[in-house]
Amino acid sequence: MTAGTLTVPRRSVATRELPEPAVSNTRLAIVIVITAESMLFAGLIGMYIVFRLSARAWPPPDLPRLPVGVAALNSVILFASLVPLSRALRGARRHEATGRGGVQVAALLGALFLTVQGVEWLRLLAHGLTPESMYGGTFYLLIGCHAVHVLAAVIWLAVLAVLERRARPGWTSSAGLEMCTIYWYFVCALWAVLFPLVYL
Amino acid sequence: MCGTAFSKDDPVTRAFNWSVLFLIAMPYTIFGLAAGWLFLAHRRRGGRHRADVIALPVTRQVPAPATGPEES
């Protein structure tokens, strides 16, 4: 009797692809962030409602008026940035090169929005609208808080634009861009609420 | 409470009332919107994702019993 070799057949395990979740982790994460941010702004708006409705005259007659025309033009710049960014996201989702420069354009428009707002703030400060007054304090707090969010989003967009330039050809990932776009939508929607509330 | 702390027609009372109402409504609105979006996303997804079909073994055909009068 000769000793033979025993071969154990390998069991073939069928790899089964897990179904994609209904809501991706990136989307869920950014929605949680936006929910928390919305609560912050709800608190600030609540504070603003108290000051505005309790005041005998709003805006106070001895303080300079807010530049509604410039702010309206600035709003157009902010909302216009949504177009190239949405196009860039659509292209990234389809793994296409269309709208690749959209991220850069949106970042530039966001930076322009911040610059115009900064110049207007300097002019208002020079005209005597300081944060010491209730009117000035609520204005700078609300609009400043929004500006900080826009700044964060612009930095995020700039980082994405740099990463996109350095990426290998053929490498596409829409997760980061999707998160940033959703955040940018939130920032724009917030401005659509804050602009009529504070300026009009 | 605002009505008792201040006079009824005071603008401060009115301001606090509106602010309180707004702050009561906002959490429900924000979390409701988020929950609604999640629900809709899952529902939309559920329409496409179906359970696996289980292959059952083939059954043997059994002839139906005769339904004639009983034989004695």
Contacts between the chains, C-beta under 8 A, distances in Angstrom:
chain1	res1	chain2	res2	distance
A	19	B	49	5.4
A	21	B	45	7.9
A	22	B	41	4.8
A	22	B	42	4.5
A	22	B	44	7.3
A	22	B	45	3.5
A	22	B	46	7.5
A	23	B	38	6.2
A	23	B	41	4.9
A	23	B	42	7.4
A	31	B	34	5.8
A	31	B	37	7.2
A	35	B	30	5.7
A	35	B	31	6.8
A	35	B	34	5.3
A	38	B	26	7.7
A	38	B	30	4.8
A	39	B	26	7.2
A	39	B	27	6.8
A	39	B	30	6.4
A	42	B	22	7.5
A	42	B	23	6.6
A	42	B	26	3.9
A	42	B	27	7.6
A	42	B	30	7.1
A	43	B	23	7.2
A	45	B	22	7.0
A	46	B	19	4.7
A	46	B	22	5.5
A	46	B	23	4.4
A	46	B	26	7.7
A	47	B	19	7.5
A	49	B	15	6.5
A	49	B	18	5.5
A	49	B	19	4.4
A	49	B	22	5.9
A	50	B	15	4.8
A	50	B	16	6.0
A	50	B	19	4.6
A	51	B	15	7.5
A	52	B	15	7.3
A	53	B	11	6.2
A	53	B	14	5.8
A	53	B	15	3.4
A	53	B	18	5.9
A	53	B	19	7.7
A	54	B	11	5.2
A	54	B	12	4.3
A	54	B	14	7.6
A	54	B	15	3.8
A	54	B	16	7.6
A	55	B	11	7.6
A	56	B	11	7.2
